[in-house]
Amino acid sequence: MIDIATQLKAVAREVKQRPDDTGGELVSVLLRRRYDARVDDVWEAITDPGRLRRWFAPVSGELKVGGQFEVENNASGEILACERPSLLRLTYGGEVSVVEVRLAADENDDTVLELEHTVPLEIAGSVAGALYVGPGWDIPFLGLENFLRGDAPDDLTAWENSEDVQKFSQHAVSAWATAAENAGGAPDAIEAGRQAALAQFAPDLVT
């Protein structure tokens, strides 16, 4: 069983609108979590294909700047920056959909992992568009925690579709709705995003 309250609190979620380097505007989704593992270990977990398939998905491609990659049954992209063991930046599912992962050791040699996913405002529509992005990262963050603790499921797909994970996702979607509201999102747009996220990540619980 997932301790939903504990796992929800373990992740800081932030939504904001900010300028990009070209004078346009981005919608930014940020997740931050501390993992009880050293930076090198977490870096290997997020970049080594043999490890990725245990908690995220089968991934193929080249881990180098300019390298192309593909996540099985999900998305493809290009590596924009790769600085072991602290920075990985890549496109994800489109040239203007950019994910940046930042790793840093804290005072206890644990690892603080930040993931920022940005999409142009003109595509996201508003900060409420974060609900179409943010909830998709909560399950991988939870999966990485399980993997680093040595508790990765034998069947990742079955685990992701389980009622336990769907209940966790249901609460995570609500957390993202609150984050979008705090960023000034319109209630109607937030509710539309919330319903879409629930249909995707907690379909068995939608009534």
Secondary structure, 3 states (H helix, E strand, C coil): CCCHHHHHHCEEEEEEEEECCCCCEEEEEEEEEEECCCHHHHHHHHHCHHHHHHHCCCEEECCCCCCEEEECCCCEEEEEEEECCCEEEEECCCCCCEEEEEEEECCCCCEEEEEEEEEEHHHHCCHHHHHHCCHHHHHHHHHHHHHHCCCCCCCHHHHHCCHHHHHHHHHHHHHHHHHHHHCCCCHHHHHHHHHHHHHHHCHHHCC
